[in-house]
């Protein structure tokens, strides 16, 4: 039994090293432009389907509110998925139960994606550090996931803001051009 537990720990740590290495490579290598027309609702459905089981295991609901259909925009689909996975996974990891809300809307020629949780929130004095390399509010976090996400959104000529209040939760607001 001890050997089995030890192998599980080794496997978990190797996976963690692989994740960190992958994020470092994304940051280090130049981004290639593989933008195509994609529909945001489909991307979100795929990401939610991927993470729903992990959320359910922690008594977390993922709710989506999409205020327009057929919201097409130019993007690298895998990169936008990576951003959404990072945001939702981070929320799942800091919550014991609750709700993650994803809202998608259109404002003029901008696509607005809000990912909000009702988790513990981030103290105001730490909020400005979000997205810095190696800064994380999680015990085993590297901070590279959010740094990578900020870079991906920047590469897509968009922006990402974070708002948080301790005891109420955190909201990430991603704004991307539709053209």
C-alpha positions as CSV (number, residue, x, y, z in Angstrom):
1,X,0.0,0.0,0.0
2,X,2.9,2.4,0.8
3,X,4.5,1.8,-2.6
4,X,1.1,2.5,-4.3
5,X,0.7,5.8,-2.4
6,X,4.3,6.8,-3.2
7,X,3.7,6.1,-6.9
8,X,0.6,8.2,-6.8
9,X,2.5,11.1,-5.3
10,X,5.3,10.8,-7.9
11,X,2.7,10.7,-10.7
12,X,0.9,13.7,-9.4
13,X,4.2,15.7,-9.1
14,X,5.3,14.7,-12.6
15,X,2.0,16.0,-13.9
16,X,2.5,19.2,-12.0
17,X,6.0,19.6,-13.5
18,X,4.6,18.9,-17.0
19,X,2.0,21.6,-16.5
20,X,4.5,24.2,-15.3
21,X,6.9,23.3,-18.1
22,X,4.1,23.7,-20.6
23,X,3.2,27.1,-19.3
24,X,6.8,28.3,-19.3
25,X,7.2,27.2,-22.9
26,X,4.1,29.1,-23.9
27,X,5.5,32.2,-22.2
28,X,9.0,31.7,-23.8
29,X,8.2,30.9,-27.4
30,X,6.8,33.4,-29.8
31,X,3.0,33.1,-30.4
32,X,2.0,32.0,-33.8
33,X,-1.0,33.5,-35.4
34,X,-3.6,30.8,-36.0
35,X,-6.7,32.9,-35.6
36,X,-9.9,31.7,-37.3
37,X,-13.6,32.6,-36.9
38,X,-14.9,30.8,-33.9
39,X,-18.2,31.0,-32.0
40,X,-17.7,31.7,-28.3
41,X,-20.8,29.8,-27.1
42,X,-19.4,26.6,-28.6
43,X,-16.0,27.2,-27.0
44,X,-17.6,27.7,-23.6
45,X,-19.8,24.6,-23.9
46,X,-16.7,22.5,-24.6
47,X,-14.8,24.0,-21.6
48,X,-17.8,23.5,-19.2
49,X,-18.2,19.9,-20.4
50,X,-14.5,19.3,-19.7
51,X,-14.6,20.8,-16.2
52,X,-18.1,20.0,-15.0
53,X,-17.2,16.6,-13.4
54,X,-14.4,18.2,-11.4
55,X,-16.9,20.9,-10.2
56,X,-19.6,18.4,-9.3
57,X,-17.1,16.5,-7.1
58,X,-16.7,19.6,-5.0
59,X,-20.5,20.5,-5.0
60,X,-19.9,23.4,-7.4
61,X,-22.4,24.4,-10.1
62,X,-21.3,26.0,-13.3
63,X,-23.9,28.3,-14.7
64,X,-23.7,30.0,-18.1
65,X,-25.6,33.0,-19.3
66,X,-25.2,33.9,-22.9
67,X,-27.0,37.0,-24.0
68,X,-26.6,36.6,-27.7
69,X,-26.3,33.7,-30.1
70,X,-23.8,33.4,-32.9
71,X,-21.1,35.5,-31.3
72,X,-18.3,34.9,-33.8
73,X,-14.8,36.4,-33.4
74,X,-11.3,35.8,-34.6
75,X,-9.2,33.8,-32.2
76,X,-6.9,30.8,-31.7
77,X,-9.6,28.5,-30.3
78,X,-7.1,26.4,-28.2
79,X,-5.6,29.4,-26.6
80,X,-9.0,30.9,-25.6
81,X,-10.0,27.5,-24.3
82,X,-6.8,27.5,-22.2
83,X,-7.7,30.9,-20.7
84,X,-11.2,29.8,-19.8
85,X,-9.9,26.5,-18.4
86,X,-7.4,28.4,-16.2
87,X,-10.0,30.8,-14.9
88,X,-12.7,28.1,-14.1
89,X,-10.2,25.6,-12.8
90,X,-8.7,28.2,-10.4
91,X,-12.2,28.9,-9.1
92,X,-12.9,25.2,-8.6
93,X,-9.6,24.8,-6.7
94,X,-10.3,27.6,-4.2
95,X,-13.9,26.7,-3.5
96,X,-15.4,23.9,-1.4
97,X,-18.9,24.4,-2.8
98,X,-20.8,27.2,-4.5
99,X,-21.4,28.6,-8.0
100,X,-19.2,29.7,-10.9
101,X,-21.0,31.9,-13.3
102,X,-20.0,32.5,-16.9
103,X,-21.7,35.4,-18.7
104,X,-21.1,36.3,-22.3
105,X,-22.3,39.5,-23.9
106,X,-21.6,41.9,-26.7
107,X,-20.9,45.6,-26.3
108,X,-20.4,47.5,-29.5
109,X,-17.6,45.5,-31.3
110,X,-16.3,43.9,-28.1
111,X,-17.0,40.4,-26.8
112,X,-17.3,40.4,-23.0
113,X,-16.7,37.2,-21.0
114,X,-17.2,37.3,-17.3
115,X,-16.1,34.3,-15.1
116,X,-17.3,34.9,-11.5
117,X,-17.1,32.7,-8.4
118,X,-18.4,33.0,-4.9
119,X,-15.3,31.7,-3.4
120,X,-13.1,33.2,-0.6
121,X,-12.0,36.2,-2.7
122,X,-8.6,37.9,-2.9
123,X,-7.6,40.6,-0.4
124,X,-7.3,44.0,-1.9
125,X,-3.6,44.4,-1.1
126,X,-2.9,41.2,-3.1
127,X,-5.1,42.0,-6.1
128,X,-2.5,44.0,-8.0
129,X,-0.1,41.0,-7.9
130,X,-2.6,38.7,-9.8
131,X,-0.9,37.7,-13.1
132,X,2.6,38.2,-11.9
133,X,5.0,35.3,-12.5
134,X,5.2,32.9,-9.5
135,X,2.5,34.8,-7.5
136,X,-0.4,32.6,-6.4
137,X,-3.0,32.6,-3.7
138,X,-3.1,28.8,-3.8
139,X,-0.7,26.7,-1.7
140,X,0.7,24.7,-4.7
141,X,0.1,27.4,-7.3
142,X,2.8,28.8,-9.5
143,X,1.0,31.9,-10.8
144,X,2.0,30.9,-14.4
145,X,-1.6,29.9,-15.4
146,X,-2.9,33.5,-15.0
147,X,0.2,35.0,-16.4
148,X,-0.2,32.9,-19.5
149,X,-3.9,33.8,-19.6
150,X,-3.1,37.5,-19.5
151,X,-0.5,37.1,-22.3
152,X,-3.0,35.1,-24.5
153,X,-5.7,37.8,-24.1
154,X,-3.1,40.5,-24.8
155,X,-2.0,38.6,-27.9
156,X,-5.6,38.6,-29.1
157,X,-5.7,42.4,-28.7
158,X,-8.0,42.1,-25.7
159,X,-7.8,42.9,-22.0
160,X,-8.5,41.0,-18.8
161,X,-9.5,42.6,-15.5
162,X,-9.9,41.1,-12.1
163,X,-12.3,42.2,-9.3
164,X,-12.5,40.6,-6.0
165,X,-13.9,41.0,-2.5
166,X,-12.9,38.8,0.4
167,X,-15.8,36.6,1.5
168,X,-17.8,37.3,-1.7
169,X,-15.7,36.0,-4.6
170,X,-13.7,36.9,-7.6
171,X,-14.7,38.0,-11.1
172,X,-12.5,38.0,-14.2
173,X,-13.7,40.1,-17.1
174,X,-12.2,39.3,-20.5
175,X,-12.8,41.7,-23.3
176,X,-12.0,40.7,-26.9
177,X,-12.5,42.4,-30.2
178,X,-15.0,40.8,-32.5
179,X,-13.2,41.9,-35.7
